[in-house]
Amino acid sequence: MTEDLRTLAEPTFADLTTLRVGGDMDTLVRTTTEAELIDAVRAADDAGEPVLILGGGSNLLVADEGFSGVVIQDQRSGLRVESADSCGGANLTAPAGHSMDELVAEVIDRGWVGVESLSGIPGTVGAAPVQNIGAYGQEISGSVANVRVWDRGRGRVRTLSLVDLDFGYRTSMLKRSTQMPHSRAGEPGDVDPRAPWYPSPRYVVLDVSFQLRIGTLSTPIVYPELARRLGVEEGARAETSAVRDAVLELRGSKGMLLDTGDQPDYDRWSAGSFFTNPIIPADLVADLPEGVPVFPVRTATPTTTTGPALGTIDPSVVKVSAAWLIERAGFGKGYGVDGPDSAARVSTRHTLALTNRGHATANDIVRLAREVRGGVDAAFGIELVPEPVLVGVAL
């Protein structure tokens, strides 16, 4: 994103997102306290204005026409350690605006375990539980203790437990409140007449509390590629600092880190993985081409509630590599709808990232996404699901 963002009087979404596309916004409010954040959301809701909560802009695709509503950016940061001892582990809380990767780095530096494989994921802490972010076999749901939110429907602050959050693969009750006509509100029988909330959830994250284990050995390494990079067997543990280094190396090799260099790296002008890996019934794998990479699917809820843990494997379903499907459907690295000079192209390093080659519009990204999605559906009968939040556009 633009380095001198603070000097921009009227930034556009092209300035505020990692895809670097998108038009103007009616109003941008930057808040520095919890009270300011709540007041801004409540004022917009009372006025009937659409609300878009903006974190790091790394999982967002906004139309070229922009957004007619109020954009609110939480700029709070700083970790609060509630306790840290050998019996209860480490318990800490971070405000929604805190950098997720900075949290991961500090956790490792302090000798705590549970989020090391999430290294390098851009964005903020507040977005992490909404999307249930994950990478290399680890999801944020494995270390979240609870999430404090502003409930826009009830007009009050609430604390949502792990059960309330109802995590799934790249989803949660928070995210589902933007999609479902009746959103679960964490209380039996609660029906929400204003659902679905769009484009931001009914529940605005204020802060996230984590429960972590004290130590320097990671959670089990279950992702084959990461295990190979670390030189360990699958299921073994490694030093958390080594895991972070390996994950950053892997992400860097795929263009999946923020572009912070002096010269633009267009493979990093993306929203990361544009599509989620499809989850299909295990008995349908035989219908796919030989060699398709499949991975076990674990429940999002950890097996223990006393610190970071993996979920149990669900044998009835498997996760299929979306990158493999995209490439085998004819959309190889560097593919563009209009040929090699296309403004939007599949990354030259990873087929799961759709990239802006320096002059793309949101419409260019959408055209590419539609062609890739349609091609995979035609080839394999599998409809890919977009991972970024889409505002004013649809596939």
Secondary structure, 3 states (H helix, E strand, C coil): CCCCHHHCCCCCHHHHCCCCCCCCEEEEEEECCHHHHHHHHHHHHHCCCCEEEECCCCCEEECCCCEEEEEEEECCCCCEEEEEECCCEEEEEEECCCEHHHHHHHHHHCCEECCHHHCCCCCECCHHHHHCCEECCEEHHHCEEEEEEEECCCCEEEEEEHHHHCCECCECHHHHCCCCCCCCCCCCCCCCCCCCCCCCCCEEEEEEEEEEEECCECCCCCCHHHHHHHCCCCCCCCEHHHHHHHHHHHHHHCCCCCCCCCCCCHHHCECCCCECCCEEEHHHHHHCCCCCCEEEEECCCCCCCCCCCCCCEEEEEEEECHHHHHHHCCCCCCCECCCCCCCEEECCCCCCCEEECCCCCHHHHHHHHHHHHHHHHHHHCCCCCECCEEECCCC
